[in-house]
Amino acid sequence: MQRISASRRVFLIFNYVFLIGVGLLCLLPIIHILAVSLSSRGAATAGAVGLWPVDLTWSSYQYVLTKPQFLTSMGVTAQRVVLGTSLSMFLTLIIAYPLSKEARVFQLRTFYAWFFVFTTLFSGGLIPWYMTVRDTGLIDSIWALVIPGAVPVFNVILLLNFFRGLPKELEESCFMDGGSYWSSLWRIYAPLSLPAMATVTLFTIVGHWNSWFDGLILMNTPEKYPLSSYLQTVIVQENLNKISADQAAMLADVSNRTFKAAQIFVGSLPILLVYPFLQRFFVKGIVLGSVKE
């Protein structure tokens, strides 16, 4: 059994305390939002809610789930995540694979690599970006939220460096058996790169789910807003004074604050549920994919 020195023990204790503190700093705002959303109108308005609900009530969630625009925006975001993640992962794979080859195999590798890196250093600006999307006829469609960001260059760099770390003998054995580059990509590289792909997929999902600005400027009708864009308008503009008569009884224990907190928590819940399934791949994937050999 390895003996741990006193200085090492102090270092480990400090690390554990520090990381637990950072974790709590990330977790406490979510717990507070949940507590506010489950509290009564009076307690939330008075600012009496901390990390535990006061006068527990589910009225805010009942009201949120009856809001057609909230449910519609959830559907738009789900569609965006599925289409955007699928397209981004496909393009990332077929771009990262040839760029991971040496110059003697792919002669234009350096040119294309700098071509993609250039886009991360310089941008045409917001107005030319909007005009490009408008002139291609994508405005007010789901593809306006998917296509402009379909090639995340950071993910490409992460994945191509992971590919470069795989043994070249595996690809050579594929060629000896009559396989092609496509066979090598889909039967060798893709299965072996699951940790890196899980990390990249997580980045892409979170990016699409949290993106709100493009929805505001590319969607002309509020009914087509993704969830984050809808939540931004709700947090800034929502007023519960304008309600129908059949909603009055449901809103007895609902205030602007509890209503907004409930929507924020419901909007965050899907991402919070996705993380545990990809967590075991996350650290391994980002470490292996970020080291260039």
MIDOSE-1310 file (N, C-alpha, C; in nm, 2 decimals, decimal comma, always signed):
residues 293
mqri	+0,08/-0,12/+0,00/+0,00/+0,00/+0,00/+0,09/+0,12/+0,00; +0,06/+0,22/-0,09/+0,14/+0,33/-0,10/+0,11/+0,43/+0,01; +0,22/+0,48/+0,07/+0,21/+0,58/+0,18/+0,20/+0,72/+0,13; +0,10/+0,79/+0,18/+0,08/+0,93/+0,13/+0,15/+1,03/+0,23
sasr	+0,24/+1,11/+0,19/+0,31/+1,21/+0,28/+0,21/+1,31/+0,33; +0,25/+1,38/+0,43/+0,17/+1,49/+0,49/+0,14/+1,60/+0,39; +0,24/+1,64/+0,32/+0,22/+1,75/+0,22/+0,13/+1,71/+0,11; +0,14/+1,58/+0,07/+0,05/+1,53/-0,03/-0,10/+1,52/+0,02
rvfl	-0,11/+1,49/+0,15/-0,25/+1,48/+0,20/-0,31/+1,62/+0,21; -0,23/+1,72/+0,25/-0,28/+1,86/+0,26/-0,32/+1,90/+0,12; -0,24/+1,87/+0,02/-0,27/+1,91/-0,12/-0,40/+1,85/-0,16; -0,42/+1,72/-0,14/-0,54/+1,65/-0,18/-0,66/+1,71/-0,11
ifny	-0,65/+1,74/+0,02/-0,76/+1,80/+0,10/-0,80/+1,94/+0,04; -0,69/+2,02/+0,01/-0,72/+2,15/-0,05/-0,79/+2,14/-0,18; -0,74/+2,04/-0,27/-0,81/+2,02/-0,40/-0,95/+1,98/-0,38; -0,98/+1,89/-0,29/-1,12/+1,84/-0,27/-1,21/+1,96/-0,23
vfli	-1,16/+2,03/-0,13/-1,24/+2,15/-0,08/-1,26/+2,25/-0,19; -1,16/+2,28/-0,27/-1,17/+2,38/-0,37/-1,27/+2,33/-0,48; -1,26/+2,21/-0,52/-1,35/+2,15/-0,63/-1,49/+2,14/-0,58; -1,51/+2,10/-0,45/-1,64/+2,10/-0,40/-1,70/+2,24/-0,39
gvgl	-1,62/+2,34/-0,36/-1,67/+2,48/-0,36/-1,71/+2,53/-0,49; -1,62/+2,50/-0,59/-1,66/+2,53/-0,73/-1,79/+2,46/-0,78; -1,80/+2,34/-0,74/-1,92/+2,26/-0,78/-2,04/+2,32/-0,72; -2,03/+2,36/-0,59/-2,15/+2,43/-0,52/-2,18/+2,56/-0,59
lcll	-2,08/+2,64/-0,63/-2,11/+2,76/-0,69/-2,19/+2,74/-0,82; -2,16/+2,63/-0,89/-2,23/+2,60/-1,02/-2,37/+2,55/-0,99; -2,39/+2,47/-0,88/-2,51/+2,40/-0,85/-2,61/+2,49/-0,77; -2,56/+2,58/-0,68/-2,66/+2,66/-0,60/-2,75/+2,74/-0,68
piih	-2,71/+2,81/-0,79/-2,81/+2,89/-0,86/-2,92/+2,81/-0,92; -2,89/+2,68/-0,96/-3,00/+2,60/-1,02/-3,09/+2,56/-0,91; -3,04/+2,52/-0,79/-3,12/+2,49/-0,67/-3,21/+2,61/-0,63; -3,15/+2,73/-0,64/-3,23/+2,84/-0,60/-3,35/+2,87/-0,70
ilav	-3,32/+2,85/-0,83/-3,42/+2,87/-0,93/-3,53/+2,77/-0,91; -3,49/+2,64/-0,88/-3,59/+2,54/-0,85/-3,68/+2,57/-0,73; -3,61/+2,62/-0,63/-3,68/+2,66/-0,50/-3,78/+2,77/-0,53; -3,74/+2,87/-0,61/-3,83/+2,98/-0,64/-3,95/+2,93/-0,72
slss	-3,93/+2,85/-0,82/-4,04/+2,80/-0,90/-4,14/+2,72/-0,82; -4,10/+2,66/-0,71/-4,19/+2,57/-0,63/-4,25/+2,65/-0,51; -4,22/+2,78/-0,50/-4,26/+2,85/-0,39/-4,39/+2,93/-0,42; -4,46/+2,98/-0,32/-4,58/+3,05/-0,34/-4,55/+3,19/-0,39
rgaa	-4,66/+3,26/-0,44/-4,64/+3,39/-0,50/-4,59/+3,49/-0,39; -4,64/+3,49/-0,27/-4,60/+3,58/-0,17/-4,46/+3,57/-0,13; -4,42/+3,44/-0,11/-4,28/+3,41/-0,06/-4,18/+3,46/-0,17; -4,21/+3,43/-0,30/-4,12/+3,47/-0,40/-4,11/+3,62/-0,42
taga	-4,23/+3,68/-0,41/-4,23/+3,83/-0,43/-4,15/+3,90/-0,31; -4,16/+3,84/-0,19/-4,10/+3,90/-0,07/-3,95/+3,87/-0,07; -3,90/+3,78/-0,16/-3,76/+3,75/-0,16/-3,72/+3,66/-0,04; -3,82/+3,58/+0,01/-3,80/+3,50/+0,13/-3,75/+3,36/+0,09
vglw	-3,73/+3,33/-0,04/-3,69/+3,20/-0,08/-3,54/+3,19/-0,09; -3,48/+3,09/-0,03/-3,34/+3,06/-0,05/-3,31/+2,94/-0,13; -3,27/+2,83/-0,06/-3,24/+2,71/-0,13/-3,35/+2,60/-0,11; -3,46/+2,64/-0,04/-3,57/+2,55/-0,01/-3,70/+2,62/-0,04
pvdl	-3,80/+2,55/-0,11/-3,92/+2,61/-0,14/-4,00/+2,66/-0,01; -4,07/+2,77/-0,02/-4,15/+2,82/+0,08/-4,30/+2,81/+0,04; -4,38/+2,74/+0,12/-4,52/+2,71/+0,08/-4,53/+2,64/-0,05; -4,48/+2,52/-0,05/-4,47/+2,44/-0,18/-4,59/+2,44/-0,26
twss	-4,58/+2,47/-0,39/-4,69/+2,47/-0,48/-4,63/+2,44/-0,62; -4,72/+2,37/-0,70/-4,68/+2,33/-0,84/-4,75/+2,42/-0,94; -4,81/+2,53/-0,90/-4,89/+2,61/-0,99/-4,81/+2,67/-1,10; -4,69/+2,70/-1,08/-4,61/+2,76/-1,19/-4,58/+2,66/-1,30
yqyv	-4,56/+2,54/-1,26/-4,53/+2,43/-1,36/-4,66/+2,40/-1,43; -4,77/+2,40/-1,36/-4,90/+2,37/-1,43/-4,93/+2,48/-1,53; -4,90/+2,60/-1,50/-4,92/+2,71/-1,59/-4,83/+2,71/-1,71; -4,70/+2,68/-1,68/-4,60/+2,67/-1,79/-4,64/+2,56/-1,89
ltkp	-4,69/+2,45/-1,84/-4,72/+2,34/-1,93/-4,85/+2,36/-2,01; -4,92/+2,47/-1,98/-5,04/+2,51/-2,06/-5,01/+2,62/-2,15; -4,89/+2,67/-2,16/-4,85/+2,77/-2,25/-4,82/+2,72/-2,39; -4,90/+2,74/-2,49/-4,87/+2,68/-2,62/-4,74/+2,72/-2,68
qflt	-4,71/+2,85/-2,66/-4,58/+2,90/-2,72/-4,46/+2,84/-2,65; -4,47/+2,81/-2,52/-4,35/+2,75/-2,46/-4,33/+2,61/-2,51; -4,44/+2,53/-2,53/-4,43/+2,40/-2,58/-4,39/+2,40/-2,73; -4,44/+2,50/-2,80/-4,39/+2,51/-2,94/-4,24/+2,54/-2,95
smgv	-4,20/+2,63/-2,87/-4,05/+2,66/-2,87/-3,97/+2,54/-2,83; -4,02/+2,46/-2,74/-3,95/+2,33/-2,70/-3,94/+2,24/-2,82; -4,05/+2,23/-2,90/-4,04/+2,15/-3,02/-3,95/+2,20/-3,12; -3,94/+2,33/-3,14/-3,85/+2,39/-3,24/-3,70/+2,36/-3,20
taqr	-3,68/+2,38/-3,07/-3,54/+2,35/-3,02/-3,50/+2,21/-3,03; -3,60/+2,12/-3,00/-3,57/+1,97/-3,02/-3,54/+1,94/-3,17; -3,62/+2,00/-3,26/-3,59/+1,98/-3,40/-3,45/+2,04/-3,44; -3,42/+2,15/-3,39/-3,29/+2,21/-3,42/-3,18/+2,13/-3,36
vvlg	-3,19/+2,08/-3,24/-3,08/+1,99/-3,19/-3,06/+1,87/-3,27; -3,17/+1,80/-3,31/-3,16/+1,68/-3,38/-3,10/+1,70/-3,52; -3,15/+1,80/-3,59/-3,10/+1,83/-3,73/-2,96/+1,89/-3,72; -2,94/+1,98/-3,63/-2,81/+2,05/-3,62/-2,70/+1,96/-3,57
tsls	-2,72/+1,87/-3,47/-2,62/+1,78/-3,42/-2,59/+1,68/-3,53; -2,69/+1,62/-3,59/-2,66/+1,52/-3,70/-2,58/+1,58/-3,81; -2,62/+1,69/-3,86/-2,55/+1,76/-3,97/-2,40/+1,79/-3,93; -2,39/+1,85/-3,81/-2,26/+1,90/-3,76/-2,16/+1,78/-3,74
mflt	-2,22/+1,67/-3,68/-2,13/+1,55/-3,66/-2,09/+1,49/-3,79; -2,18/+1,48/-3,89/-2,14/+1,42/-4,02/-2,03/+1,51/-4,09; -2,05/+1,64/-4,09/-1,96/+1,73/-4,15/-1,82/+1,73/-4,08; -1,83/+1,73/-3,95/-1,71/+1,73/-3,87/-1,63/+1,60/-3,89
liia	-1,69/+1,49/-3,91/-1,62/+1,36/-3,93/-1,55/+1,36/-4,07; -1,63/+1,40/-4,17/-1,57/+1,39/-4,31/-1,47/+1,50/-4,33; -1,47/+1,61/-4,25/-1,37/+1,71/-4,26/-1,24/+1,68/-4,18; -1,26/+1,63/-4,06/-1,15/+1,60/-3,97/-1,07/+1,48/-4,02
ypls	-1,13/+1,38/-4,09/-1,06/+1,26/-4,13/-0,96/+1,29/-4,23; -0,99/+1,36/-4,34/-0,88/+1,39/-4,44/-0,77/+1,49/-4,39; -0,82/+1,58/-4,30/-0,72/+1,68/-4,24/-0,63/+1,61/-4,14; -0,66/+1,49/-4,10/-0,57/+1,42/-4,00/-0,46/+1,35/-4,07
kear	-0,47/+1,34/-4,21/-0,36/+1,27/-4,28/-0,24/+1,36/-4,30; -0,13/+1,30/-4,33/+0,00/+1,37/-4,35/-0,01/+1,43/-4,49; +0,08/+1,53/-4,52/+0,08/+1,60/-4,64/+0,11/+1,51/-4,76; +0,19/+1,40/-4,74/+0,22/+1,31/-4,85/+0,10/+1,23/-4,89
vfql	+0,00/+1,22/-4,81/-0,12/+1,14/-4,84/-0,22/+1,24/-4,90; -0,24/+1,35/-4,83/-0,33/+1,46/-4,88/-0,26/+1,58/-4,90; -0,22/+1,61/-5,02/-0,13/+1,72/-5,06/-0,18/+1,86/-5,02; -0,31/+1,88/-5,03/-0,37/+2,01/-5,00/-0,41/+2,02/-4,85
rtfy	-0,36/+1,93/-4,77/-0,40/+1,93/-4,63/-0,37/+2,06/-4,56; -0,25/+2,12/-4,58/-0,21/+2,24/-4,51/-0,30/+2,36/-4,56; -0,33/+2,36/-4,69/-0,41/+2,47/-4,74/-0,55/+2,47/-4,68; -0,62/+2,35/-4,68/-0,75/+2,34/-4,62/-0,75/+2,36/-4,47
awff	-0,65/+2,31/-4,40/-0,64/+2,33/-4,26/-0,64/+2,48/-4,22; -0,55/+2,56/-4,29/-0,55/+2,70/-4,27/-0,67/+2,77/-4,31; -0,74/+2,72/-4,41/-0,87/+2,77/-4,46/-0,97/+2,77/-4,35; -0,98/+2,66/-4,28/-1,07/+2,65/-4,16/-1,03/+2,73/-4,04
vftt	-0,90/+2,73/-4,02/-0,85/+2,80/-3,90/-0,87/+2,95/-3,92; -0,86/+3,00/-4,05/-0,88/+3,14/-4,08/-1,02/+3,19/-4,03; -1,12/+3,10/-4,05/-1,25/+3,14/-4,01/-1,27/+3,16/-3,86; -1,18/+3,10/-3,78/-1,19/+3,12/-3,64/-1,12/+3,25/-3,59
lfsg	-1,03/+3,30/-3,68/-0,96/+3,42/-3,65/-1,02/+3,55/-3,70; -1,09/+3,54/-3,81/-1,15/+3,65/-3,87/-1,30/+3,62/-3,91; -1,38/+3,72/-3,89/-1,52/+3,71/-3,92/-1,57/+3,82/-4,01; -1,66/+3,80/-4,10/-1,72/+3,90/-4,19/-1,80/+4,00/-4,11
glip	-1,85/+3,97/-3,99/-1,93/+4,06/-3,92/-2,08/+4,01/-3,92; -2,16/+4,07/-3,83/-2,30/+4,04/-3,81/-2,38/+4,07/-3,94; -2,37/+4,19/-3,99/-2,45/+4,23/-4,10/-2,43/+4,14/-4,23; -2,30/+4,12/-4,27/-2,28/+4,03/-4,39/-2,33/+3,89/-4,36
wymt	-2,32/+3,84/-4,24/-2,37/+3,71/-4,20/-2,52/+3,71/-4,22; -2,59/+3,81/-4,17/-2,74/+3,81/-4,18/-2,78/+3,82/-4,33; -2,71/+3,91/-4,41/-2,74/+3,92/-4,55/-2,72/+3,79/-4,62; -2,62/+3,72/-4,59/-2,59/+3,59/-4,65/-2,71/+3,49/-4,63
vrdt	-2,75/+3,48/-4,50/-2,86/+3,39/-4,46/-2,99/+3,44/-4,53; -3,01/+3,57/-4,54/-3,13/+3,62/-4,61/-3,13/+3,59/-4,75; -3,02/+3,62/-4,82/-3,01/+3,60/-4,97/-3,02/+3,45/-5,01; -2,99/+3,36/-4,92/-3,00/+3,22/-4,95/-3,14/+3,17/-4,92
glid	-3,23/+3,25/-4,88/-3,37/+3,22/-4,85/-3,39/+3,13/-4,73; -3,31/+3,14/-4,63/-3,32/+3,06/-4,51/-3,40/+3,13/-4,40; -3,42/+3,26/-4,41/-3,48/+3,34/-4,31/-3,62/+3,28/-4,27; -3,65/+3,27/-4,14/-3,78/+3,22/-4,09/-3,80/+3,07/-4,12
siwa	-3,69/+2,99/-4,13/-3,70/+2,85/-4,14/-3,60/+2,78/-4,05; -3,63/+2,66/-4,02/-3,54/+2,59/-3,92/-3,40/+2,58/-3,97; -3,38/+2,58/-4,10/-3,25/+2,56/-4,15/-3,16/+2,69/-4,13; -3,22/+2,80/-4,10/-3,15/+2,92/-4,07/-3,08/+2,91/-3,93
lvip	-3,13/+2,82/-3,85/-3,07/+2,79/-3,72/-2,97/+2,68/-3,72; -2,96/+2,60/-3,84/-2,88/+2,48/-3,84/-2,76/+2,50/-3,94; -2,79/+2,55/-4,06/-2,68/+2,55/-4,16/-2,57/+2,65/-4,13; -2,60/+2,78/-4,09/-2,48/+2,87/-4,07/-2,38/+2,82/-3,97
gavp	-2,41/+2,74/-3,87/-2,31/+2,69/-3,78/-2,29/+2,55/-3,79; -2,31/+2,49/-3,91/-2,30/+2,35/-3,93/-2,16/+2,29/-3,92; -2,06/+2,38/-3,94/-1,92/+2,33/-3,93/-1,85/+2,40/-3,82; -1,85/+2,35/-3,69/-1,78/+2,41/-3,58/-1,63/+2,37/-3,59
vfnv	-1,55/+2,47/-3,62/-1,41/+2,44/-3,65/-1,33/+2,39/-3,53; -1,37/+2,44/-3,41/-1,31/+2,39/-3,29/-1,33/+2,24/-3,28; -1,45/+2,19/-3,31/-1,48/+2,05/-3,30/-1,40/+1,97/-3,40; -1,38/+2,03/-3,52/-1,30/+1,97/-3,63/-1,16/+1,95/-3,58
illl	-1,10/+2,05/-3,52/-0,96/+2,05/-3,47/-0,95/+1,94/-3,36; -1,05/+1,94/-3,27/-1,04/+1,84/-3,16/-1,05/+1,70/-3,22; -1,13/+1,67/-3,31/-1,15/+1,54/-3,37/-1,03/+1,50/-3,45; -0,98/+1,59/-3,53/-0,87/+1,55/-3,62/-0,74/+1,52/-3,54
nffr	-0,72/+1,59/-3,43/-0,61/+1,56/-3,34/-0,63/+1,42/-3,27; -0,75/+1,39/-3,25/-0,78/+1,25/-3,19/-0,75/+1,15/-3,30; -0,79/+1,17/-3,42/-0,76/+1,08/-3,53/-0,61/+1,06/-3,55; -0,53/+1,16/-3,54/-0,39/+1,15/-3,56/-0,32/+1,07/-3,45
glpk	-0,39/+1,05/-3,34/-0,33/+0,97/-3,23/-0,36/+0,82/-3,24; -0,45/+0,79/-3,34/-0,48/+0,64/-3,36/-0,37/+0,58/-3,44; -0,34/+0,45/-3,41/-0,23/+0,38/-3,48/-0,26/+0,37/-3,63; -0,16/+0,41/-3,71/-0,18/+0,40/-3,86/-0,19/+0,26/-3,91
elee	-0,14/+0,17/-3,84/-0,14/+0,03/-3,88/-0,28/-0,02/-3,90; -0,38/+0,03/-3,82/-0,52/-0,01/-3,83/-0,57/+0,02/-3,97; -0,54/+0,14/-4,02/-0,59/+0,18/-4,15/-0,52/+0,10/-4,26; -0,39/+0,08/-4,24/-0,32/+0,00/-4,34/-0,37/-0,14/-4,35
scfm	-0,41/-0,20/-4,24/-0,47/-0,34/-4,24/-0,60/-0,33/-4,32; -0,68/-0,22/-4,30/-0,80/-0,21/-4,38/-0,78/-0,20/-4,53; -0,67/-0,13/-4,57/-0,64/-0,12/-4,71/-0,59/-0,26/-4,76; -0,52/-0,33/-4,68/-0,47/-0,46/-4,73/-0,59/-0,56/-4,75
dggs	-0,70/-0,54/-4,68/-0,81/-0,62/-4,69/-0,91/-0,57/-4,80; -0,86/-0,47/-4,88/-0,94/-0,42/-4,99/-1,04/-0,31/-4,95; -1,02/-0,25/-4,83/-1,11/-0,14/-4,79/-1,06/-0,01/-4,85; -1,15/+0,09/-4,85/-1,13/+0,22/-4,90/-1,12/+0,32/-4,78
ywss	-1,09/+0,44/-4,82/-1,09/+0,55/-4,71/-1,22/+0,56/-4,64; -1,33/+0,54/-4,72/-1,46/+0,55/-4,65/-1,48/+0,43/-4,55; -1,44/+0,31/-4,59/-1,44/+0,20/-4,50/-1,36/+0,22/-4,38; -1,24/+0,28/-4,40/-1,15/+0,31/-4,29/-1,22/+0,41/-4,19
lwri	-1,28/+0,51/-4,25/-1,35/+0,61/-4,16/-1,46/+0,55/-4,08; -1,55/+0,48/-4,15/-1,68/+0,44/-4,08/-1,66/+0,31/-4,00; -1,56/+0,23/-4,03/-1,54/+0,10/-3,96/-1,43/+0,10/-3,86; -1,34/+0,19/-3,88/-1,22/+0,19/-3,78/-1,22/+0,32/-3,70
yapl	-1,21/+0,44/-3,77/-1,19/+0,56/-3,70/-1,31/+0,60/-3,62; -1,43/+0,60/-3,68/-1,55/+0,64/-3,61/-1,58/+0,55/-3,48; -1,57/+0,42/-3,49/-1,59/+0,34/-3,37/-1,49/+0,37/-3,26; -1,36/+0,38/-3,30/-1,26/+0,40/-3,20/-1,26/+0,54/-3,14
slpa	-1,33/+0,64/-3,20/-1,32/+0,77/-3,16/-1,45/+0,81/-3,08; -1,52/+0,71/-3,02/-1,64/+0,74/-2,95/-1,62/+0,84/-2,83; -1,51/+0,83/-2,76/-1,50/+0,93/-2,65/-1,49/+1,08/-2,71; -1,41/+1,10/-2,81/-1,40/+1,23/-2,87/-1,53/+1,27/-2,93
matv	-1,60/+1,18/-3,00/-1,72/+1,21/-3,07/-1,83/+1,24/-2,96; -1,83/+1,17/-2,85/-1,93/+1,21/-2,74/-1,90/+1,35/-2,69; -1,78/+1,38/-2,67/-1,74/+1,52/-2,63/-1,79/+1,62/-2,73; -1,76/+1,60/-2,86/-1,80/+1,70/-2,96/-1,95/+1,70/-2,97
tlft	-2,01/+1,59/-2,96/-2,16/+1,59/-2,96/-2,22/+1,67/-2,85; -2,16/+1,65/-2,73/-2,21/+1,73/-2,62/-2,19/+1,88/-2,64; -2,08/+1,92/-2,69/-2,06/+2,06/-2,72/-2,16/+2,11/-2,82; -2,19/+2,03/-2,92/-2,29/+2,07/-3,03/-2,43/+2,08/-2,97
ivgh	-2,47/+1,98/-2,89/-2,60/+1,98/-2,84/-2,62/+2,11/-2,75; -2,53/+2,13/-2,66/-2,54/+2,24/-2,57/-2,54/+2,38/-2,64; -2,45/+2,38/-2,75/-2,45/+2,51/-2,83/-2,58/+2,54/-2,89; -2,64/+2,43/-2,95/-2,77/+2,46/-3,02/-2,88/+2,49/-2,91
wnsw	-2,88/+2,42/-2,80/-2,99/+2,43/-2,70/-2,98/+2,57/-2,64; -2,86/+2,62/-2,62/-2,85/+2,75/-2,55/-2,85/+2,87/-2,64; -2,84/+2,85/-2,77/-2,83/+2,96/-2,86/-2,96/+3,04/-2,87; -2,96/+3,17/-2,85/-3,08/+3,25/-2,85/-3,08/+3,37/-2,95
fdgl	-2,96/+3,42/-2,97/-2,95/+3,54/-3,05/-2,99/+3,52/-3,19; -2,94/+3,41/-3,25/-2,97/+3,39/-3,39/-3,12/+3,37/-3,41; -3,19/+3,31/-3,31/-3,34/+3,29/-3,33/-3,41/+3,42/-3,33; -3,36/+3,52/-3,25/-3,43/+3,65/-3,25/-3,42/+3,72/-3,38
ilmn	-3,30/+3,71/-3,45/-3,28/+3,79/-3,57/-3,31/+3,72/-3,70; -3,32/+3,59/-3,69/-3,35/+3,51/-3,81/-3,49/+3,46/-3,82; -3,56/+3,46/-3,71/-3,70/+3,42/-3,71/-3,79/+3,54/-3,71; -3,88/+3,56/-3,81/-3,97/+3,67/-3,82/-4,10/+3,66/-3,73
tpek	-4,13/+3,53/-3,70/-4,25/+3,51/-3,62/-4,22/+3,45/-3,49; -4,27/+3,50/-3,38/-4,24/+3,44/-3,25/-4,27/+3,30/-3,23; -4,37/+3,25/-3,31/-4,41/+3,11/-3,30/-4,29/+3,01/-3,35; -4,19/+3,07/-3,42/-4,08/+2,99/-3,47/-3,96/+3,01/-3,38
ypls	-3,97/+3,08/-3,27/-3,85/+3,10/-3,19/-3,81/+2,97/-3,12; -3,68/+2,94/-3,12/-3,63/+2,83/-3,03/-3,65/+2,86/-2,89; -3,63/+2,76/-2,80/-3,66/+2,78/-2,66/-3,58/+2,89/-2,59; -3,45/+2,90/-2,62/-3,37/+3,00/-2,56/-3,41/+3,14/-2,60
sylq	-3,45/+3,16/-2,73/-3,50/+3,29/-2,78/-3,63/+3,33/-2,71; -3,72/+3,23/-2,70/-3,84/+3,25/-2,63/-3,82/+3,29/-2,49; -3,73/+3,22/-2,42/-3,71/+3,25/-2,28/-3,65/+3,39/-2,26; -3,57/+3,43/-2,35/-3,51/+3,56/-2,35/-3,62/+3,67/-2,36
tviv	-3,72/+3,65/-2,45/-3,83/+3,75/-2,46/-3,91/+3,74/-2,34; -3,93/+3,62/-2,28/-4,02/+3,61/-2,16/-3,96/+3,68/-2,04; -3,83/+3,66/-2,02/-3,76/+3,72/-1,90/-3,76/+3,87/-1,91; -3,75/+3,92/-2,04/-3,75/+4,07/-2,05/-3,89/+4,13/-2,06
qenl	-3,98/+4,06/-2,12/-4,11/+4,12/-2,15/-4,23/+4,06/-2,09; -4,23/+3,94/-2,04/-4,35/+3,87/-2,00/-4,42/+3,95/-1,88; -4,55/+3,96/-1,90/-4,63/+4,02/-1,80/-4,76/+3,94/-1,77; -4,77/+3,89/-1,65/-4,88/+3,81/-1,61/-5,01/+3,88/-1,59
nkis	-5,01/+4,01/-1,60/-5,13/+4,09/-1,59/-5,23/+4,06/-1,70; -5,17/+4,02/-1,82/-5,25/+4,00/-1,94/-5,28/+3,85/-1,95; -5,39/+3,80/-1,88/-5,42/+3,66/-1,88/-5,57/+3,65/-1,90; -5,61/+3,53/-1,95/-5,75/+3,50/-1,97/-5,82/+3,47/-1,85
adqa	-5,95/+3,47/-1,85/-6,03/+3,44/-1,73/-6,01/+3,30/-1,68; -6,00/+3,20/-1,77/-5,99/+3,06/-1,73/-5,85/+3,03/-1,66; -5,76/+3,12/-1,67/-5,63/+3,10/-1,61/-5,61/+3,17/-1,48; -5,71/+3,25/-1,44/-5,70/+3,32/-1,31/-5,69/+3,24/-1,19
amla	-5,77/+3,13/-1,18/-5,76/+3,04/-1,07/-5,63/+2,97/-1,06; -5,57/+2,93/-1,17/-5,44/+2,86/-1,17/-5,33/+2,96/-1,13; -5,35/+3,09/-1,15/-5,24/+3,18/-1,12/-5,25/+3,24/-0,98; -5,33/+3,18/-0,89/-5,35/+3,24/-0,76/-5,21/+3,24/-0,69
dvsn	-5,13/+3,13/-0,71/-5,00/+3,12/-0,64/-4,89/+3,14/-0,74; -4,91/+3,21/-0,85/-4,80/+3,23/-0,95/-4,77/+3,38/-0,97; -4,65/+3,41/-0,96/-4,60/+3,55/-0,99/-4,51/+3,55/-1,11; -4,47/+3,67/-1,15/-4,38/+3,68/-1,26/-4,25/+3,60/-1,23
rtfk	-4,20/+3,61/-1,11/-4,08/+3,55/-1,07/-4,09/+3,40/-1,07; -4,19/+3,34/-1,01/-4,20/+3,20/-1,00/-4,23/+3,14/-1,14; -4,30/+3,21/-1,22/-4,33/+3,17/-1,36/-4,21/+3,17/-1,45; -4,12/+3,27/-1,44/-4,00/+3,27/-1,51/-3,90/+3,16/-1,46
aaqi	-3,90/+3,15/-1,33/-3,81/+3,04/-1,27/-3,85/+2,90/-1,32; -3,98/+2,88/-1,33/-4,02/+2,75/-1,37/-3,99/+2,72/-1,52; -4,00/+2,82/-1,60/-3,96/+2,81/-1,74/-3,81/+2,79/-1,76; -3,74/+2,86/-1,68/-3,59/+2,85/-1,69/-3,55/+2,71/-1,65
fvgs	-3,61/+2,66/-1,54/-3,57/+2,52/-1,50/-3,61/+2,41/-1,60; -3,73/+2,42/-1,65/-3,78/+2,33/-1,75/-3,69/+2,33/-1,87; -3,65/+2,45/-1,91/-3,57/+2,47/-2,03/-3,43/+2,41/-2,01; -3,38/+2,41/-1,88/-3,25/+2,36/-1,85/-3,25/+2,21/-1,83
lpil	-3,36/+2,15/-1,79/-3,37/+2,01/-1,75/-3,32/+1,91/-1,86; -3,36/+1,92/-1,99/-3,31/+1,83/-2,08/-3,16/+1,82/-2,09; -3,09/+1,93/-2,09/-2,94/+1,93/-2,09/-2,89/+1,87/-1,96; -2,95/+1,89/-1,85/-2,91/+1,84/-1,72/-2,92/+1,68/-1,72
lvyp	-3,02/+1,63/-1,80/-3,04/+1,49/-1,81/-2,95/+1,42/-1,91; -2,90/+1,50/-2,01/-2,81/+1,45/-2,11/-2,67/+1,43/-2,05; -2,62/+1,52/-1,97/-2,49/+1,52/-1,92/-2,44/+1,38/-1,85; -2,53/+1,32/-1,77/-2,48/+1,20/-1,70/-2,45/+1,09/-1,80
flqr	-2,52/+1,08/-1,91/-2,49/+0,97/-2,01/-2,36/+0,99/-2,09; -2,32/+1,12/-2,10/-2,20/+1,15/-2,18/-2,08/+1,18/-2,09; -2,10/+1,19/-1,95/-2,00/+1,23/-1,86/-1,88/+1,14/-1,87; -1,90/+1,01/-1,87/-1,79/+0,91/-1,87/-1,70/+0,93/-1,99
ffvk	-1,75/+0,98/-2,10/-1,67/+1,00/-2,22/-1,60/+1,14/-2,22; -1,66/+1,23/-2,15/-1,62/+1,37/-2,16/-1,48/+1,40/-2,13; -1,43/+1,36/-2,01/-1,29/+1,40/-1,98/-1,19/+1,33/-2,07; -1,22/+1,20/-2,09/-1,12/+1,12/-2,18/-1,12/+1,18/-2,32
givl	-1,24/+1,21/-2,37/-1,24/+1,26/-2,51/-1,17/+1,40/-2,52; -1,19/+1,49/-2,43/-1,13/+1,62/-2,45/-0,98/+1,62/-2,42; -0,93/+1,53/-2,34/-0,79/+1,52/-2,32/-0,72/+1,45/-2,44; -0,78/+1,34/-2,48/-0,71/+1,27/-2,59/-0,72/+1,35/-2,72
gsvk	-0,83/+1,42/-2,74/-0,85/+1,50/-2,86/-0,77/+1,63/-2,87; -0,72/+1,67/-2,75/-0,65/+1,80/-2,75/-0,50/+1,79/-2,75; -0,45/+1,67/-2,76/-0,31/+1,64/-2,76/-0,27/+1,61/-2,90; -0,18/+1,69/-2,96/-0,13/+1,66/-3,10/+0,00/+1,59/-3,09
e	+0,01/+1,49/-3,17/+0,14/+1,41/-3,17/+0,22/+1,44/-3,30
